[in-house]
């Protein structure tokens, strides 16, 4: 999977990463690219960069100091983008970069370097975000190159450490999440074997990049205005999460079934036969099956992919579509939902936008906010417990000895809203038998 280190074992790769990225930072000095040459020659810093780059041309045209700063900026934008979730019909990986950070990476010439990157076609500007004073860039290629600069190591590590400190300082809940993530271990050998066995080329390459970033120790520490936080556990695809554990202990996840449909029950203006009937479906865990049956029933809900397709279609047409037009509801599921739950449809529709950048708008953020704080309250009640607690939007990851407490805490967090969530606990870490099967695969 690691192209430039293909002739080495995973143990050798990890030892090299530990050596390269384990260097102690000195002071808070601004990063200055330089080459450290000693008895053993240059010590390489492995940096992820877009494919198609002529490294020698960059160094020749910009000079080594500016050239290495330029490559460091590209590496940051690309490496950070690799772990972002892909959206259908989206080309490449997007990342927002604040000017303050780019100035730190590129020095006073950062604006010049960004302009040069766009002129060369390595960087593509995808829009300005006024509220966060940030610009979005797209990098959609994959390749590993070597950049011999200690500043790159220091800047990337120090920035990540600052993100973690900022995250953990927000509240004791976030500190508990950060400490829990610090305890995680990742099964590199099994993950690499699994990724190599994926038949689809694009899917295999994407997950190879994700695992590569995990091997490099890259992690995310951020939260949005709704209170949802984004860490390494939320960033990686579900099939890669299986390779995390807490030391020798397997991880389990307790999630709220049909969380978003359940929270929409709060929109009912008063209790009615319809509201009670709706709650029976969402609290009983049969909402998706009911919607499937009242339409064409073509989705096999025992198949996870087909179930995901159904849920995506219902969210797109019902919960987070634009407001209903004068011509009426559009789509099979929208029409079915309106016929089944007309009161709730009216309440949802009244809160939607007619048009705009996103159809979901304020309603989606309102639901996400309620969901995030329900999970927050559950972790807050258990934050002094010895087992790990990590949130994944509407779910909490813990070890087996925390499953019972987490289930009870999540249920309690919905009591004031007069809702009874259906909670499901399942093992997250890969089973020993499945790991054995994966390790038997050809590398």
N, C-alpha and C positions, 0 to 999 in steps of 0.2 A: 504494500500500500504506500509505503514511503519511498517514492521513486528514487531520490538521491541516495538513499541508504539501503537499497534493495538487497545488497549482498551481506547485510548484517542481520543478526538475530534481533528479536524484539528486546531481549535483555541488553544487547549492545546499544540499540537505539536509545533505550531509556537511560542507560548510563551516560551516553553522550548528551542527551537533553539535560540530565541532572548536572553535568559538568558545565555546560554552556549557560544554562539559565539559573544556576545556583550561585552566581557571582554576587558578592555583596556590594551594594551601592555605596558610593562615597559622597556624603553631603547632599545638598539640595541644588547643586550647580546645574545650570541650563545644559541640556545635552549638546555635546560637541563631538561630531563624528571624528574618530581617529582610529588608527590601526596599531594594535599592540604587537610588536614583533619581539620575540625572545628566542630562547634556545630551541623551542619547539616550533617556531614560525608563527604565522598568524593563527589566532584562535577564532574560528568562524562562528557567527551568529546566524542561525537558520531563520530566514524570513520568508513568509509566504507572499508571493507577488503574482500579478496577472501573467498569463502565458503570452508569448509573442514579444516580450521585452528584449531589446538588444541592450544588455547591461553595459557592454563596452562602449556603445554609442552614447548612453546616458552619461557615463563617467567622462567620456571624451568631450562632450558638448557642454556639460555643466561643471566639469572639474570634480575631483573626488569629494571635497567637503559638501558642496551643494548637491552633487549626484547622490551621495549616500543619504542626505536629508530627504531628497526626492523619493528615493526608494523606500525610506522609512515611512513616509506619508502614504505611499501606495500600499505598503504592507499593512499598515494600521487599518486603512479603509477596507481592504480586501479581507484580512483575517477576521475583523470584527463582523463583516457581512456574512461570513461562511456559516455561522451558527444561527443566523436569522431564519425564521420559518419561511419556506417558499410558498408563494401564492400562485394558483393556477393562472396561466397566461402571463406570468411575470418572467421577464428575461433577466437573469442574473441575480446578484445579491446587492441589496441596497443598504446604505448606512448613512446616518446623519452625523456630520462632524461639525463641532462647534469651532468657531474661528480661534478661540483661546487655545484649544488643544492643538489645532493645526499650526498655530504660531509657535507653540512649544516644540512640536516635532520638526517644523521646517525653519524655525528662526525668523528673523525679520524678513526674509525673502519668501515666506510661505506663499503669499499671493502670486508672486512671479512663478513659483514652482507649480502651483495649481493651474495657472494659465498655460504653462508649458505642457503640463500633463494633458490638458484638454486639446491643445494643438496637436500633440502626438497621437491622440486618440486613446490614451490609457485611462483617462478619467472622463466621465460623462456627467454633466450637471443635470439633475432630474427635478429641480425645483427648490424654491426658497420657502422656509417655514418661519413666518414672522414671529409667532409666539415664543419660539425657542431660539430665535436668531441663528438659525442653522441652515446649511445647504445640504441637500441630498446628492450623493454621487453613486454611480453604478460601476461596478467592476464585475465582469462576468466570465473571467477565465481562471484557469487553475494550473499552477505550476510552482515548484519549489526552486529557489535559487539561494546562493550563499551571499551574505553581505558581511564583510569583516569589520564590524564596528561594535565596540562595547557600549556606546551610547544607546544603540537600539535595544540592547538587553535591559539597560537601566530604565529607559523611558517607558517601555512597555510594561515592565514589572511594577515600577513605581506608580504608574497611572492606574493599574489594576488594583494595587494595594489601597490607593486613595479612594477608589470607587467602593471597595469593601468597607473601609472605615466610615465613609459617608453613609453608606447603607446601614451599617450596624448602629450608628449613632442616632438614627431617627427614633428608635423606640426599643424597649427591651425585647419585643417580639422579633424585630429584625435582627437584633443581636443574637437571639436564640437560633434563628434561621441560618445566619452566617456561621455560627459555631457548629451547627449541625452539618453544614456543607463541608466545613473543614475536616470533618471526620470521615467523609466519604472516600471510598477506594473504587478504582475502576479496573475491570478485568480486561487489560489490553490485549492479551493473547487471544481470548475468545472473541472479543469484538473484531479484531483484525481478520480472524478466520471467517466469522459470520459475514462481514462486509465483502470479503473476496468471493463469497458464494452467491451473492445477489445477482440474478441474471440480467436485470435491466441496467444498461450502461450508465444512464444519467443518475438513476437512484444509487447505484453502486459508487459512482464518483462523488456524489454529494455526501453520502455517509462516510466515505473514505476521508473526505476533508474534515468532517465533524470529528471523527476519531483522531485525526492528526492534530486538530486543535486541542483536544483533550489531552493528548500526549504532551503537547507543549505547555499544558497547564493553564490554558486560556479559560477564564470564567467571566460571567456577567453579573453585575450588581446594580440593578436599577428598579425603579417603580414608576408607575404612571399616576396621573391625577385621580384616577378612580380608586387607588390604593392597591392595585394588583402589582405584585413584584415579579421581577424577571431575573432568574439566576440560571446557573448552568443546568439545573434540573428542568427548567421550563424551556430552555433553548434547544435541547437536543431532541431528535425524533423519538417517538415512543419505543421503537424497537432497539434503540441504542441505550435507552434508560435501563434496560434489563441488565446491563453489565455493571451497574453501580451497586455497591453494598456499603454497609457501615462496618468496616473492618472485616471480621469474620461473620458478622450477622447479616442475614438477608433483609432487604427492605420490603415493606408492605405499603400499599396506598389505600387510603379510605377516601372515597369520593361521593359527591352528592349526585345521585342519579337524576337526570332531567332537571338540572339546576336552574337553567334559564326559564324553561316553561313554568317551573314551580314558582319562581319569583314573580312572574307575570300575573300570578293569581292575586298579588297585592293590589293590582289595578282595579279590581272589582269595587264599585262604589259602595256596595252593601251586600250582605249575604243573600243568596237566592238559590233556587233549585239548580240553576246553571253553574253558579260558583261552586256549590257542593259537588256537583257532578264532575266539574273540571278538576277539582282537588282530588277526587277519587282516582282519576287517571294519572295525574302527575305524582301524587304521593304514593300510589300503588305501583308505580313503575310500568304502567301499561300505555302511557301517552303515545309513544312512537308506534306501538302495535295498533292502537286504535286509529291513528291517522293513516296508517298503511292500509288497514281494512276498509276504511271509509272512502278510499280512493281506488286505485287499480289493484292494490295488493301485490304488486309485482316484486317487491323487495323481500328477499329472504333475510329476516332479521337475525338469523343464526350466523349469517356471514357478516363479519365485522365491516368489510368494505362496503357491502350493500346497505348496511345499517347506517354507515357514515354518509353515504350518498343521500339516503332518505332524510337524515337530520339536516344536512347541508341545504337540501332543496326546501325544507320547511322553514328553516331560518331565513333563507333568501326570499321566500314568497310571503311569509307570515309575519315573523317578528321584526325583521330588520329590512323590510322593503320600503319603498317610498309610500306616501299616503295614497289611498285608493282614489283613482280618477273617477270622473263622472260616468265613465263607461262600465264601472264596476270592478270587482276584484279580478286580478289577473293571475292565471296559473291554477293548476289542479288543486294544489294544497291550500292556496289562499281561499278558493271558493269553498272547499270542504270545511276549512276552519271557520269561515264566516257562517256557514250553514249550521255547524255543530255548536259554536260558541259565539252567537251574535253580540251579546253584551260586551264580552271581552274584546272581540274584534273592534267594536266601536271605540272602546277605551284606548286600545293600542293605536288605532288609526288616528285618533284625535291628537296623539302626542307625536306623530310622525311629521317629517318635513315633506313638502311637495317636491322639492328638488334640492340639489346641493352636492358638495364634494363626496359625502357619504350618506347613504340612505338611512343608516341606523341612527346617526346623530345623537341627540340628547337622551332618547329612550334607552339606547344600548349602553350608554355611559351610566345611566341611573341604575340599570340592572347589574352592571359590572361592579358598581360601587357597593351595592347591597351585598352582593356575593363576596366581594373582597373583605368586607368588614365582618361578615359572618365567620369566615375562615380566620381572620385576625383575632376575633374574640375567642375562638376555640384555642388557638395557639397561646393567647395571652393567659388563659386559665391554666395552661399546662406548662408554661415556660420554665418553671423551676424543676421539672421532672428530668431524670437522667437520660432518657431516650431522645433521639433526634426528632426534630419537627421541621419539615420543609414544605412550604405551600406550593401547589401547582394550580393556581387559579381557584377551581372549585374542589380541590382535593388536598389532602395532607399526607405526606410521606413520613413514615416512622418505622421502627422495628417492631417485631411481633409483640413484645411486652408493652407497647404503647397503643396497640390497635383498639383495645377495649376503652381506654380513656379518651382517645381521639374520637371514637364513634359517639360516646356519650357527650363530649364537649361540643361537637358539631350539632348534635340534636338539640342541645340546650341553647345554642346560639340562635336558633330559629323560633324558640318558644314565644318571645315577645311579639313576633310577627304572626303568631297563631298558625304556623305552618309546621308540618311534620315531614321532614325530608326523608326520602328512602336512601339509606346509606349502604354502600357496598365496599367491602374490604377484600382485597386480593393481593397476592404476592407480586411484588414488582421485580425483584432480583431473579435472574434466570435460575431455573431448577438445575440441580446437579446432573440429572440424567440428560437434560437438553444441552448443557455445557459439554458433557462427554461426547454427545453426538456431533456438536459443532467442532470440537477439537479433533475429531476423527476425519473431518473434511480436509481435502488437499489445500495447502496454503496458496 
